[in-house]
Structure formats: C-alpha cells, structure tokens
Amino acid sequence: MRKGSSLFVWFVISGLVPLLGPLAAALYRRETEEALRICPGCNRAVRHYDAMCMNCGTDLEYPQDSELIEPDPSIRVRAHL
C-alpha cells in the first residue's frame, strides 16, 4: 500500500461523517431564538445581523443594543434562501 492510504482510517472517517451530520444539525443554533430588530424602511422584523432588509431593500447598519427586540415566537421572519 502507498504511504498515507490507510484503509482503517478512511473506514472510520466514512463511518463518522453520517453520524456527525445529524448531531451538528441538532446542536446548531436555532434561528427563532435570536434577537430581532425593526427595519426603519418598512417596519418589519429582521434578524439583528442582516445587512439589508429582504422586504424593502433598505441597507441596515449594525444595531445598538437598545434597538434589539427579544425573540418572540409570534413574530415571523422570512427565511433567507
């Protein structure tokens, strides 16, 4: 066999990848638990890290802490695709 081509190592790696994917998805942050803010252009709720409002196209500056809204399940934010 060539140097660096260990069958056992690649077998272990190929077995871990399918297990780590669902685990990472389960532990990934939840978008519904992040702070929001109100767009000054259209008064819709946007995520605090958005640089542009996806509804009206207004460029957004990074918000001050006083501009943030605590997450509320009743407020729906359109998903970015």
C-alpha positions, 0 to 999 in steps of 0.5 A, a space after each residue: 500500500 502507498 504511504 498515507 492510504 490507510 484503509 482503517 482510517 478512511 473506514 472510520 472517517 466514512 463511518 463518522 461523517 453520517 453520524 456527525 451530520 445529524 448531531 451538528 444539525 441538532 446542536 446548531 443554533 436555532 434561528 427563532 431564538 435570536 434577537 430581532 430588530 425593526 427595519 426603519 424602511 418598512 417596519 418589519 422584523 429582521 434578524 439583528 445581523 442582516 445587512 439589508 432588509 429582504 422586504 424593502 431593500 433598505 441597507 441596515 447598519 449594525 444595531 445598538 443594543 437598545 434597538 434589539 427586540 427579544 425573540 418572540 415566537 409570534 413574530 415571523 421572519 422570512 427565511 433567507 434562501 
